Amino acid sequence: MHGPRRVPGDPQNVTVITTNPDFFFSSAHPTKRIGPKVVEIMFSVIFKQASGLDLEIEEYGKPHVFNYDFAEEVLSKRAKAQAIKISKFYMIGDNPESDIAGAIAKGWTSILVRSGVFDPKAETSENGNDKKFPATHIVDTFKDAIELIYKLEKL
């Protein structure tokens, strides 16, 4: 027995949740790899074609601010347990659209690492930084990012 068909305006019966909205990711492969966002896009297009309805998706992961709120909460609790007060948060990342965008939205200091997804020679780049989501600082490697934080914090 089948129930009535869903029509525009009806609530979606199944909650669809994704946890990584990255279109690209970096790996040991020399070029960028297609990320999980592609599956979300394909599924949405197929659903629209098959039903005529838009697929509602709850998206979690970077760059959504609640992820950064959670990180701040966890880090602050751990620091407090050690009698340390955190006055500044840093985000180190290689993807301007997720890592740096989230840091900007949260007001954190962002450090863009050139060794991953970001291509400083791409047309989305201006002066070696991303045009849409410019990082506070740019470095070549993760190690350079850690050294920069030590320098900025005078450690």
VOTORVEX-780984 format. One record per residue: residue number from 1; residue in one letter; x, y, z of N, C-alpha, C in turn. Coordinates in nm, 3 decimals. Example, Ala and Ser with C-alpha at 12.3 -4.5 7.8 and 13.67 -1.06 7.14 Angstrom:
# VOTORVEX-780984
> nr, rest, n.x, n.y, n.z, ca.x, ca.y, ca.z, c.x, c.y, c.z
> 1, A, 1.319, -0.569, 0.780, 1.230, -0.450, 0.780, 1.320, -0.330, 0.780
> 2, S, 1.285, -0.225, 0.708, 1.367, -0.106, 0.714, 1.290, 0.003, 0.787
END
This chain:
# VOTORVEX-780984
> nr, rest, n.x, n.y, n.z, ca.x, ca.y, ca.z, c.x, c.y, c.z
> 1, M, 0.084, -0.117, 0.000, 0.000, 0.000, 0.000, 0.089, 0.124, 0.000
> 2, H, 0.059, 0.219, -0.082, 0.137, 0.341, -0.094, 0.059, 0.459, -0.038
> 3, G, 0.131, 0.553, 0.024, 0.067, 0.675, 0.073, 0.061, 0.779, -0.038
> 4, P, 0.008, 0.895, -0.006, 0.000, 1.001, -0.107, 0.139, 1.051, -0.145
> 5, R, 0.151, 1.092, -0.269, 0.277, 1.144, -0.320, 0.306, 1.281, -0.261
> 6, R, 0.431, 1.307, -0.232, 0.474, 1.437, -0.181, 0.462, 1.540, -0.293
> 7, V, 0.413, 1.657, -0.259, 0.400, 1.766, -0.356, 0.470, 1.890, -0.300
> 8, P, 0.501, 1.988, -0.386, 0.566, 2.110, -0.336, 0.491, 2.168, -0.216
> 9, G, 0.566, 2.205, -0.115, 0.507, 2.257, 0.008, 0.497, 2.154, 0.118
> 10, D, 0.493, 2.025, 0.081, 0.490, 1.919, 0.181, 0.628, 1.908, 0.246
> 11, P, 0.633, 1.871, 0.374, 0.765, 1.851, 0.436, 0.834, 1.727, 0.379
> 12, Q, 0.964, 1.730, 0.381, 1.042, 1.615, 0.336, 1.035, 1.508, 0.444
> 13, N, 1.014, 1.382, 0.405, 0.996, 1.274, 0.502, 1.126, 1.224, 0.562
> 14, V, 1.234, 1.235, 0.488, 1.362, 1.183, 0.533, 1.460, 1.299, 0.548
> 15, T, 1.530, 1.304, 0.658, 1.632, 1.406, 0.677, 1.761, 1.358, 0.611
> 16, V, 1.811, 1.440, 0.521, 1.937, 1.409, 0.453, 2.044, 1.498, 0.516
> 17, I, 2.149, 1.436, 0.566, 2.255, 1.508, 0.636, 2.387, 1.480, 0.567
> 18, T, 2.464, 1.586, 0.543, 2.600, 1.570, 0.492, 2.696, 1.631, 0.593
> 19, T, 2.817, 1.581, 0.595, 2.912, 1.626, 0.697, 3.038, 1.689, 0.642
> 20, N, 3.052, 1.697, 0.511, 3.171, 1.758, 0.455, 3.135, 1.825, 0.323
> 21, P, 3.119, 1.959, 0.324, 3.078, 2.027, 0.203, 3.192, 2.065, 0.108
> 22, D, 3.307, 2.002, 0.122, 3.421, 2.035, 0.035, 3.398, 1.981, -0.107
> 23, F, 3.410, 2.069, -0.205, 3.401, 2.028, -0.344, 3.532, 1.962, -0.386
> 24, F, 3.642, 2.015, -0.335, 3.774, 1.957, -0.361, 3.842, 1.923, -0.230
> 25, F, 3.933, 1.826, -0.234, 4.019, 1.799, -0.119, 4.157, 1.765, -0.171
> 26, S, 4.251, 1.772, -0.082, 4.389, 1.746, -0.117, 4.431, 1.610, -0.063
> 27, S, 4.516, 1.543, -0.137, 4.567, 1.413, -0.093, 4.711, 1.400, -0.143
> 28, A, 4.765, 1.282, -0.134, 4.901, 1.258, -0.184, 4.908, 1.270, -0.336
> 29, H, 4.792, 1.264, -0.401, 4.788, 1.280, -0.546, 4.830, 1.422, -0.583
> 30, P, 4.900, 1.440, -0.693, 4.954, 1.573, -0.725, 4.850, 1.680, -0.763
> 31, T, 4.726, 1.640, -0.791, 4.623, 1.738, -0.824, 4.508, 1.729, -0.724
> 32, K, 4.423, 1.831, -0.724, 4.307, 1.830, -0.635, 4.216, 1.713, -0.669
> 33, R, 4.150, 1.661, -0.569, 4.057, 1.549, -0.585, 3.916, 1.600, -0.561
> 34, I, 3.819, 1.540, -0.628, 3.679, 1.578, -0.608, 3.634, 1.527, -0.473
> 35, G, 3.565, 1.615, -0.399, 3.524, 1.582, -0.264, 3.377, 1.543, -0.252
> 36, P, 3.330, 1.524, -0.129, 3.195, 1.476, -0.103, 3.084, 1.570, -0.151
> 37, K, 3.110, 1.698, -0.166, 3.007, 1.791, -0.213, 2.953, 1.749, -0.349
> 38, V, 3.037, 1.687, -0.430, 2.995, 1.642, -0.563, 2.883, 1.539, -0.551
> 39, V, 2.891, 1.450, -0.454, 2.787, 1.349, -0.433, 2.656, 1.418, -0.394
> 40, E, 2.666, 1.518, -0.307, 2.548, 1.594, -0.266, 2.482, 1.661, -0.386
> 41, I, 2.561, 1.721, -0.472, 2.509, 1.789, -0.592, 2.443, 1.687, -0.686
> 42, M, 2.513, 1.576, -0.709, 2.456, 1.473, -0.799, 2.324, 1.420, -0.745
> 43, F, 2.321, 1.390, -0.616, 2.200, 1.336, -0.554, 2.085, 1.436, -0.564
> 44, S, 2.115, 1.564, -0.542, 2.013, 1.669, -0.551, 1.957, 1.681, -0.692
> 45, V, 2.044, 1.673, -0.792, 2.001, 1.683, -0.932, 1.915, 1.562, -0.970
> 46, I, 1.957, 1.444, -0.930, 1.881, 1.322, -0.960, 1.744, 1.328, -0.892
> 47, F, 1.741, 1.371, -0.767, 1.616, 1.380, -0.693, 1.521, 1.479, -0.760
> 48, K, 1.574, 1.593, -0.801, 1.493, 1.696, -0.869, 1.438, 1.641, -1.001
> 49, Q, 1.523, 1.574, -1.075, 1.481, 1.517, -1.204, 1.373, 1.411, -1.185
> 50, A, 1.388, 1.328, -1.083, 1.295, 1.218, -1.060, 1.163, 1.263, -0.997
> 51, S, 1.168, 1.365, -0.911, 1.048, 1.402, -0.835, 0.993, 1.540, -0.869
> 52, G, 1.077, 1.625, -0.927, 1.037, 1.763, -0.951, 1.048, 1.850, -0.827
> 53, L, 1.098, 1.793, -0.719, 1.111, 1.865, -0.592, 1.257, 1.891, -0.559
> 54, D, 1.280, 1.996, -0.482, 1.415, 2.023, -0.434, 1.443, 1.935, -0.312
> 55, L, 1.564, 1.885, -0.304, 1.606, 1.804, -0.191, 1.658, 1.896, -0.082
> 56, E, 1.603, 1.882, 0.037, 1.650, 1.962, 0.150, 1.763, 1.884, 0.218
> 57, I, 1.875, 1.952, 0.236, 1.992, 1.886, 0.295, 2.041, 1.967, 0.414
> 58, E, 2.060, 1.899, 0.528, 2.123, 1.961, 0.644, 2.273, 1.941, 0.628
> 59, E, 2.346, 2.049, 0.622, 2.489, 2.041, 0.595, 2.567, 2.077, 0.722
> 60, Y, 2.658, 1.991, 0.759, 2.744, 2.014, 0.875, 2.889, 2.017, 0.826
> 61, G, 2.979, 2.054, 0.911, 3.119, 2.063, 0.874, 3.159, 2.206, 0.845
> 62, K, 3.286, 2.225, 0.815, 3.334, 2.360, 0.782, 3.269, 2.403, 0.652
> 63, P, 3.230, 2.524, 0.634, 3.260, 2.646, 0.709, 3.152, 2.688, 0.808
> 64, H, 3.058, 2.601, 0.844, 2.947, 2.640, 0.930, 2.997, 2.680, 1.070
> 65, V, 2.950, 2.794, 1.116, 3.001, 2.855, 1.239, 2.984, 2.765, 1.361
> 66, F, 2.877, 2.686, 1.366, 2.857, 2.603, 1.485, 2.971, 2.503, 1.506
> 67, N, 3.040, 2.465, 1.401, 3.158, 2.379, 1.416, 3.270, 2.451, 1.487
> 68, Y, 3.287, 2.578, 1.453, 3.389, 2.660, 1.516, 3.349, 2.692, 1.660
> 69, D, 3.218, 2.715, 1.684, 3.170, 2.736, 1.820, 3.202, 2.614, 1.907
> 70, F, 3.178, 2.495, 1.851, 3.205, 2.372, 1.925, 3.355, 2.359, 1.955
> 71, A, 3.439, 2.389, 1.855, 3.584, 2.382, 1.876, 3.627, 2.479, 1.985
> 72, E, 3.574, 2.601, 1.982, 3.607, 2.700, 2.086, 3.566, 2.649, 2.223
> 73, E, 3.448, 2.592, 2.232, 3.398, 2.543, 2.360, 3.487, 2.432, 2.415
> 74, V, 3.520, 2.335, 2.333, 3.604, 2.222, 2.376, 3.743, 2.271, 2.416
> 75, L, 3.804, 2.353, 2.331, 3.938, 2.402, 2.361, 3.939, 2.490, 2.486
> 76, S, 3.838, 2.573, 2.503, 3.831, 2.661, 2.621, 3.815, 2.580, 2.749
> 77, K, 3.733, 2.475, 2.745, 3.715, 2.389, 2.863, 3.846, 2.320, 2.900
> 78, R, 3.914, 2.268, 2.799, 4.041, 2.199, 2.826, 4.147, 2.296, 2.878
> 79, A, 4.149, 2.415, 2.822, 4.245, 2.515, 2.867, 4.213, 2.557, 3.011
> 80, K, 4.085, 2.579, 3.040, 4.043, 2.620, 3.175, 4.083, 2.515, 3.279
> 81, A, 4.071, 2.388, 3.243, 4.110, 2.280, 3.334, 4.259, 2.284, 3.366
> 82, Q, 4.337, 2.351, 3.281, 4.480, 2.366, 3.302, 4.516, 2.508, 3.345
> 83, A, 4.415, 2.586, 3.385, 4.432, 2.725, 3.428, 4.493, 2.813, 3.318
> 84, I, 4.452, 2.787, 3.195, 4.498, 2.865, 3.080, 4.377, 2.936, 3.020
> 85, K, 4.395, 3.062, 2.982, 4.288, 3.136, 2.915, 4.329, 3.158, 2.770
> 86, I, 4.245, 3.116, 2.680, 4.272, 3.135, 2.536, 4.216, 3.270, 2.495
> 87, S, 4.301, 3.354, 2.439, 4.256, 3.487, 2.398, 4.240, 3.500, 2.247
> 88, K, 4.297, 3.405, 2.173, 4.288, 3.412, 2.027, 4.284, 3.271, 1.970
> 89, F, 4.198, 3.254, 1.871, 4.187, 3.125, 1.804, 4.240, 3.137, 1.662
> 90, Y, 4.305, 3.032, 1.617, 4.362, 3.026, 1.483, 4.300, 2.910, 1.406
> 91, M, 4.285, 2.931, 1.277, 4.244, 2.824, 1.187, 4.353, 2.808, 1.083
> 92, I, 4.407, 2.689, 1.073, 4.506, 2.658, 0.970, 4.434, 2.570, 0.868
> 93, G, 4.439, 2.611, 0.741, 4.371, 2.531, 0.641, 4.422, 2.556, 0.501
> 94, D, 4.388, 2.464, 0.412, 4.432, 2.475, 0.273, 4.316, 2.505, 0.178
> 95, N, 4.195, 2.517, 0.233, 4.077, 2.537, 0.148, 4.007, 2.667, 0.187
> 96, P, 4.020, 2.770, 0.105, 3.957, 2.898, 0.140, 3.806, 2.889, 0.158
> 97, E, 3.738, 2.806, 0.078, 3.592, 2.799, 0.083, 3.539, 2.730, 0.207
> 98, S, 3.620, 2.653, 0.275, 3.572, 2.590, 0.398, 3.653, 2.638, 0.518
> 99, D, 3.782, 2.612, 0.518, 3.866, 2.646, 0.633, 3.869, 2.797, 0.660
> 100, I, 3.904, 2.874, 0.559, 3.923, 3.018, 0.577, 3.789, 3.089, 0.590
> 101, A, 3.688, 3.049, 0.512, 3.555, 3.111, 0.522, 3.499, 3.096, 0.663
> 102, G, 3.513, 2.979, 0.722, 3.465, 2.957, 0.859, 3.539, 3.042, 0.960
> 103, A, 3.669, 3.052, 0.944, 3.749, 3.134, 1.035, 3.709, 3.281, 1.025
> 104, I, 3.687, 3.328, 0.903, 3.645, 3.467, 0.883, 3.509, 3.490, 0.950
> 105, A, 3.416, 3.399, 0.929, 3.282, 3.412, 0.987, 3.287, 3.415, 1.140
> 106, K, 3.382, 3.344, 1.197, 3.393, 3.333, 1.342, 3.482, 3.442, 1.402
> 107, G, 3.556, 3.513, 1.316, 3.646, 3.617, 1.367, 3.780, 3.565, 1.414
> 108, W, 3.816, 3.446, 1.370, 3.944, 3.387, 1.406, 4.054, 3.437, 1.311
> 109, T, 4.176, 3.425, 1.354, 4.290, 3.449, 1.267, 4.305, 3.327, 1.177
> 110, S, 4.314, 3.352, 1.047, 4.321, 3.240, 0.953, 4.459, 3.233, 0.888
> 111, I, 4.505, 3.111, 0.870, 4.635, 3.087, 0.805, 4.611, 2.990, 0.690
> 112, L, 4.630, 3.040, 0.569, 4.612, 2.959, 0.449, 4.744, 2.891, 0.415
> 113, V, 4.739, 2.759, 0.401, 4.856, 2.680, 0.368, 4.853, 2.650, 0.218
> 114, R, 4.960, 2.682, 0.150, 4.967, 2.664, 0.004, 4.987, 2.518, -0.038
> 115, S, 5.009, 2.429, 0.056, 5.045, 2.291, 0.022, 4.926, 2.199, -0.001
> 116, G, 4.806, 2.253, -0.012, 4.689, 2.167, -0.029, 4.603, 2.209, -0.145
> 117, V, 4.476, 2.229, -0.119, 4.377, 2.259, -0.222, 4.401, 2.393, -0.290
> 118, F, 4.435, 2.495, -0.212, 4.447, 2.630, -0.267, 4.559, 2.639, -0.371
> 119, D, 4.527, 2.704, -0.483, 4.623, 2.726, -0.590, 4.646, 2.876, -0.603
> 120, P, 4.760, 2.926, -0.557, 4.785, 3.070, -0.562, 4.795, 3.126, -0.704
> 121, K, 4.806, 3.038, -0.803, 4.814, 3.083, -0.943, 4.678, 3.083, -1.012
> 122, A, 4.574, 3.035, -0.946, 4.441, 3.027, -1.006, 4.379, 3.165, -1.017
> 123, E, 4.279, 3.177, -1.103, 4.215, 3.306, -1.122, 4.136, 3.351, -1.000
> 124, T, 4.111, 3.262, -0.904, 4.044, 3.301, -0.781, 4.142, 3.363, -0.681
> 125, S, 4.268, 3.369, -0.721, 4.372, 3.421, -0.635, 4.407, 3.565, -0.672
> 126, E, 4.437, 3.642, -0.570, 4.484, 3.779, -0.589, 4.600, 3.801, -0.493
> 127, N, 4.715, 3.834, -0.547, 4.836, 3.853, -0.465, 4.866, 3.730, -0.380
> 128, G, 4.838, 3.611, -0.435, 4.868, 3.488, -0.362, 4.766, 3.451, -0.257
> 129, N, 4.658, 3.529, -0.245, 4.553, 3.501, -0.147, 4.422, 3.479, -0.222
> 130, D, 4.327, 3.416, -0.159, 4.198, 3.394, -0.222, 4.120, 3.525, -0.228
> 131, K, 4.056, 3.553, -0.342, 3.980, 3.678, -0.358, 3.855, 3.679, -0.271
> 132, K, 3.783, 3.569, -0.269, 3.655, 3.565, -0.199, 3.671, 3.547, -0.047
> 133, F, 3.765, 3.463, -0.007, 3.788, 3.437, 0.135, 3.936, 3.456, 0.167
> 134, P, 3.982, 3.581, 0.173, 4.125, 3.605, 0.197, 4.166, 3.570, 0.341
> 135, A, 4.274, 3.498, 0.350, 4.327, 3.459, 0.481, 4.404, 3.574, 0.544
> 136, T, 4.414, 3.570, 0.676, 4.492, 3.670, 0.749, 4.640, 3.655, 0.716
> 137, H, 4.686, 3.530, 0.705, 4.826, 3.500, 0.675, 4.830, 3.386, 0.573
> 138, I, 4.939, 3.379, 0.497, 4.961, 3.271, 0.401, 5.101, 3.215, 0.424
> 139, V, 5.109, 3.081, 0.428, 5.238, 3.013, 0.446, 5.246, 2.895, 0.349
> 140, D, 5.363, 2.837, 0.339, 5.381, 2.725, 0.247, 5.340, 2.590, 0.305
> 141, T, 5.367, 2.567, 0.434, 5.342, 2.435, 0.492, 5.274, 2.447, 0.628
> 142, F, 5.223, 2.334, 0.676, 5.163, 2.331, 0.810, 5.268, 2.368, 0.915
> 143, K, 5.388, 2.318, 0.897, 5.496, 2.350, 0.991, 5.519, 2.501, 0.995
> 144, D, 5.515, 2.566, 0.879, 5.530, 2.712, 0.874, 5.417, 2.782, 0.950
> 145, A, 5.297, 2.726, 0.943, 5.182, 2.784, 1.014, 5.204, 2.778, 1.165
> 146, I, 5.250, 2.664, 1.213, 5.276, 2.649, 1.356, 5.386, 2.747, 1.400
> 147, E, 5.492, 2.757, 1.321, 5.600, 2.851, 1.353, 5.549, 2.995, 1.353
> 148, L, 5.459, 3.028, 1.262, 5.401, 3.162, 1.258, 5.321, 3.190, 1.384
> 149, I, 5.241, 3.095, 1.429, 5.164, 3.113, 1.551, 5.256, 3.135, 1.671
> 150, Y, 5.363, 3.058, 1.679, 5.461, 3.076, 1.786, 5.519, 3.217, 1.782
> 151, K, 5.549, 3.264, 1.663, 5.603, 3.399, 1.647, 5.499, 3.506, 1.685
> 152, L, 5.377, 3.491, 1.637, 5.272, 3.589, 1.666, 5.239, 3.592, 1.814
> 153, E, 5.244, 3.478, 1.878, 5.212, 3.469, 2.021, 5.334, 3.489, 2.111
> 154, K, 5.447, 3.514, 2.048, 5.573, 3.536, 2.121, 5.605, 3.419, 2.215
> 155, L, 5.597, 3.300, 2.160, 5.623, 3.178, 2.238, 5.764, 3.127, 2.213
END
